[in-house]
């Protein structure tokens, strides 16, 4: 089974070392990740493209890079990589449009509607700096 976490003790520990971790984030990367995780859940962004070099992919990637946080996960799937990634459940039932890449933003196991434009993806990701 999963370990039982005493949330109050964990919070007290993270608060007590938080200032130190902010001053020296390279000294304890796992601790910094734990601090970030306490601030909010991670998200998964899956971009499915009709081909690796499709012109609709770079704008979506630029929007993703601007709006994702260090805890978020990005996966880009093309016909060339699909078979190697088919075992990942987060990628199942996600398809590209015939003429454009599609981006699926998921959080806590639920995905929003796919978008095909950078503006649509930026709206889903929210304003820069709104998340940790």
SELUMLUM-439295 format. One record per residue (C-alpha): z, y, x. Coordinates in steps of 0.1 Angstrom, whole numbers, padded with zeros to 4 digits, always signed. Each point is the difference from the previous one (the first is absolute). Example, Ala and Ser with C-alpha at 12.3 -4.5 7.8 and 13.67 -1.06 7.14 Angstrom:
REM SELUMLUM-439295
+0078-0045+0123 -0007+0034+0014 
This chain:
REM SELUMLUM-439295
+0000+0000+0000 -0001+0037+0009 +0029+0014+0019 +0025+0022-0020 +0000+0036+0011 +0030+0022-0004 -0019+0032-0009 +0030+0023+0005 +0007-0013+0035 -0037+0001+0009 -0003+0036-0012 +0031+0010+0020 -0014-0016+0031 -0033+0017-0003 +0015+0034-0007 +0023-0003+0030 -0028-0007+0024 -0027+0020-0018 +0003+0031+0020 -0002-0019+0033 -0030-0019-0012 -0018+0032-0010 +0006+0015+0035 -0011-0032+0018 -0023-0020-0023 -0015-0020+0028 +0034-0014+0010 +0004-0020-0032 -0033-0004-0019 +0014-0026-0024 +0028+0023-0009 -0024+0028-0007 -0020-0023-0022 +0032-0009-0019 +0007+0037-0005 -0035+0006-0013 +0002-0030-0023 +0032+0013-0016 -0020+0032-0010 -0025-0018-0021 -0021-0032-0004 -0031-0007+0020 -0034-0001-0017 -0031-0021+0007 -0034+0015+0000 -0029-0024-0002 -0035+0014+0005 -0028-0024-0008 -0035+0011+0012 -0034-0016-0008 -0006+0000+0038 +0019+0010+0031 -0023+0030+0007 -0003+0013-0035 -0001+0038-0002 +0027+0001-0027 +0026-0015+0023 +0007+0028+0025 +0011+0026-0026 +0024-0026-0015 +0014-0008+0034 +0005+0037+0008 +0019+0005-0033 +0021-0032+0008 +0009+0012+0035 +0011+0034-0013 +0020-0014-0029 +0016-0033+0012 +0034-0002+0016 +0012-0022+0029 +0013-0026-0025 -0032-0002-0020 -0025-0028+0006 -0038+0005+0002 -0025-0028-0003 -0037+0005+0001 -0021-0029-0014 -0037-0004+0005 -0022-0031-0006 +0003-0006+0038 +0038-0002-0002 +0006-0013-0035 +0001-0037+0009 +0025+0005+0028 +0023+0020-0024 -0004-0020-0032 +0035-0016+0005 +0017+0034-0005 +0011+0003-0036 -0001+0038+0001 -0038-0002+0004 -0008-0024-0028 -0021+0013-0030 -0008+0032+0018 -0037+0007+0002 -0023+0028+0012 -0024+0018-0023 -0036-0010+0006 -0007+0034+0016 +0034+0012+0012 +0033-0010+0016 +0030-0002-0024 +0036+0008+0010 +0029-0017-0017 +0034+0015+0005 +0029-0024-0008 +0038+0005+0000 +0027-0026-0009 -0027-0025-0009 -0019+0022-0025 -0033+0015+0008 -0015+0032-0015 -0036+0002-0012 -0025-0001+0029 -0016+0032+0012 -0033+0005+0018 +0005+0036+0012 +0021+0016+0027 +0013+0026-0026 +0010-0028-0023 +0019-0018+0027 +0017+0032+0012 +0012+0006-0036 +0015-0036-0001 +0016+0004+0034 +0016+0033-0009 +0005+0031+0021 +0005-0004+0037 +0036+0002+0009 +0012-0010-0035 +0010-0034+0014 +0019-0009+0032 
